[in-house]
């Protein structure tokens, strides 16, 4: 692992570990802010997926906090970094939608503050997407697929050439 990954992953994960602990401690207060979003999204997600998702905003805040805490710790320690970055990215979407709806703010100062936090979360989402795609210098699935396709194409050409040569030899022996 490079030094930049060794330092960057814990730095990126730190916000989620701290945020997860804070959300677990203050779940009822955060649930009040999240309720307008959960009331709209949970029924739609249930309908689309058929999954048994809890409807209580406090429970949803706690689930999101636990996901951030566990995935943040995993990213910080380098355990399954791509999966943990993806989980953090997925958990950041409802957190941002519930916590930083700057477009609903009436006060100019509050609107500016919420807008700042909203775009901070968007930038963290970008970092998480980069981390989720980071193969740590090892070939990724896309590279392996291209490589396998190229190998198969070369093998097919070789087999076709061999088949043509064998056909010529067989024809020559018959005549």
C-alpha positions as CSV (number, residue, x, y, z in Angstrom):
1,X,0.0,0.0,0.0
2,X,1.3,3.4,-0.9
3,X,1.9,6.1,1.7
4,X,-0.8,8.3,0.2
5,X,-3.4,5.4,0.6
6,X,-2.1,4.8,4.1
7,X,-2.8,8.4,5.0
8,X,-5.7,9.3,2.8
9,X,-8.0,6.4,3.7
10,X,-8.1,7.2,7.5
11,X,-8.4,10.9,6.7
12,X,-11.4,10.3,4.5
13,X,-12.9,7.8,7.0
14,X,-12.5,10.1,10.0
15,X,-15.6,12.2,9.2
16,X,-17.7,9.1,9.0
17,X,-16.5,7.5,12.2
18,X,-17.1,10.8,14.1
19,X,-20.4,11.4,12.3
20,X,-21.5,7.8,13.1
21,X,-20.8,8.1,16.8
22,X,-22.5,11.5,16.9
23,X,-25.6,10.1,15.1
24,X,-25.8,7.2,17.4
25,X,-25.7,9.5,20.5
26,X,-28.2,12.0,19.0
27,X,-30.4,9.7,17.0
28,X,-33.8,11.2,18.1
29,X,-32.8,14.8,17.4
30,X,-31.4,13.8,14.0
31,X,-34.4,11.7,13.2
32,X,-36.6,14.8,13.5
33,X,-34.5,16.4,10.7
34,X,-34.6,13.2,8.7
35,X,-38.3,12.5,8.9
36,X,-39.4,14.6,6.0
37,X,-37.0,12.7,3.7
38,X,-37.7,9.3,5.2
39,X,-41.4,9.8,5.0
40,X,-41.1,10.3,1.2
41,X,-38.4,7.8,0.4
42,X,-39.1,4.7,2.5
43,X,-42.4,3.9,0.9
44,X,-41.0,4.3,-2.6
45,X,-38.0,2.1,-1.8
46,X,-40.2,-0.5,-0.2
47,X,-42.5,-0.5,-3.2
48,X,-39.5,-0.7,-5.7
49,X,-37.5,-3.4,-3.9
50,X,-40.0,-5.2,-1.6
51,X,-37.4,-5.1,1.2
52,X,-38.6,-4.9,4.8
53,X,-37.3,-1.4,5.6
54,X,-38.2,0.1,9.0
55,X,-40.3,3.2,8.8
56,X,-39.2,4.7,12.1
57,X,-36.8,7.6,11.4
58,X,-34.8,7.0,14.6
59,X,-34.2,3.4,13.6
60,X,-33.1,4.5,10.1
61,X,-30.7,7.1,11.6
62,X,-29.2,4.5,13.8
63,X,-28.8,2.0,10.9
64,X,-27.1,4.7,8.8
65,X,-24.9,5.7,11.7
66,X,-23.9,2.1,12.3
67,X,-23.1,1.6,8.6
68,X,-21.0,4.8,8.6
69,X,-19.2,3.8,11.8
70,X,-18.4,0.2,10.6
71,X,-17.5,1.1,7.0
72,X,-15.5,4.1,8.2
73,X,-13.4,1.9,10.6
74,X,-13.0,-0.6,7.8
75,X,-11.8,2.1,5.3
76,X,-9.5,3.6,7.9
77,X,-7.8,0.3,8.6
78,X,-7.7,-0.7,5.0
79,X,-10.0,-3.7,5.4
80,X,-12.1,-4.2,2.2
81,X,-11.5,-0.6,1.3
82,X,-13.4,-0.6,-2.0
83,X,-16.6,-2.1,-0.4
84,X,-16.4,0.2,2.6
85,X,-15.9,3.3,0.4
86,X,-19.0,2.2,-1.6
87,X,-21.0,1.7,1.6
88,X,-20.0,5.1,2.9
89,X,-20.9,6.7,-0.5
90,X,-24.3,5.0,-0.3
91,X,-24.9,6.2,3.3
92,X,-23.8,9.7,2.5
93,X,-26.7,10.2,0.0
94,X,-29.5,10.0,2.6
95,X,-27.4,11.9,5.1
96,X,-27.0,14.8,2.8
97,X,-30.6,14.8,1.6
98,X,-31.9,14.8,5.2
99,X,-29.4,17.0,6.8
100,X,-28.5,19.7,4.4
101,X,-31.5,20.8,2.4
102,X,-30.3,24.3,1.8
103,X,-33.0,25.0,-0.7
104,X,-35.6,24.9,2.1
105,X,-33.8,27.4,4.4
106,X,-35.4,30.8,5.0
107,X,-32.5,32.6,6.7
108,X,-29.6,33.6,4.4
109,X,-27.0,32.6,6.9
110,X,-28.5,29.2,7.5
111,X,-28.9,28.7,3.7
112,X,-25.2,29.5,3.2
113,X,-24.1,27.2,6.0
114,X,-26.3,24.3,4.7
115,X,-25.1,24.9,1.2
116,X,-21.5,24.7,2.4
117,X,-22.2,21.4,4.1
118,X,-24.1,20.1,1.2
119,X,-21.2,20.7,-1.2
120,X,-18.7,19.4,1.3
121,X,-20.6,16.1,1.3
122,X,-20.7,16.2,-2.5
123,X,-16.9,16.5,-2.5
124,X,-16.6,13.7,0.0
125,X,-18.8,11.6,-2.2
126,X,-16.4,12.2,-5.1
127,X,-13.5,11.0,-2.9
128,X,-15.4,7.9,-1.9
129,X,-16.2,7.1,-5.5
130,X,-12.5,7.3,-6.3
131,X,-11.7,5.1,-3.3
132,X,-14.4,2.6,-4.3
133,X,-12.8,2.3,-7.8
134,X,-9.2,2.2,-6.5
135,X,-7.6,-1.2,-7.1
136,X,-4.4,-0.4,-5.2
137,X,-2.3,-0.8,-8.3
138,X,-3.8,-4.3,-9.1
139,X,-5.7,-5.0,-12.2
140,X,-9.4,-4.3,-11.9
141,X,-12.3,-6.3,-13.4
142,X,-12.5,-4.1,-16.5
143,X,-8.8,-4.6,-17.3
144,X,-9.1,-8.3,-16.7
145,X,-12.2,-8.5,-19.0
146,X,-10.4,-6.6,-21.8
147,X,-7.3,-8.8,-21.3
148,X,-9.4,-12.0,-21.5
149,X,-11.2,-10.7,-24.6
150,X,-7.9,-10.0,-26.3
151,X,-6.5,-13.4,-25.3
152,X,-9.7,-15.1,-26.7
153,X,-9.4,-13.1,-29.9
154,X,-5.8,-14.1,-30.4
155,X,-6.6,-17.8,-29.6
156,X,-9.5,-17.7,-32.1
157,X,-7.2,-16.3,-34.8
158,X,-4.6,-19.0,-34.1
159,X,-7.2,-21.8,-34.2
160,X,-8.7,-20.5,-37.4
161,X,-5.3,-20.4,-39.0
162,X,-4.5,-23.9,-37.8
163,X,-7.9,-25.1,-39.1
164,X,-7.3,-23.6,-42.6
165,X,-3.8,-25.2,-42.7
166,X,-5.2,-28.6,-41.7
167,X,-8.0,-28.3,-44.3
168,X,-5.4,-27.6,-47.0
169,X,-3.3,-30.6,-45.9
170,X,-6.4,-32.8,-45.9
171,X,-7.5,-31.5,-49.3
172,X,-3.9,-32.1,-50.7
173,X,-4.0,-35.7,-49.4
174,X,-7.4,-36.4,-51.1
175,X,-6.2,-35.2,-54.5
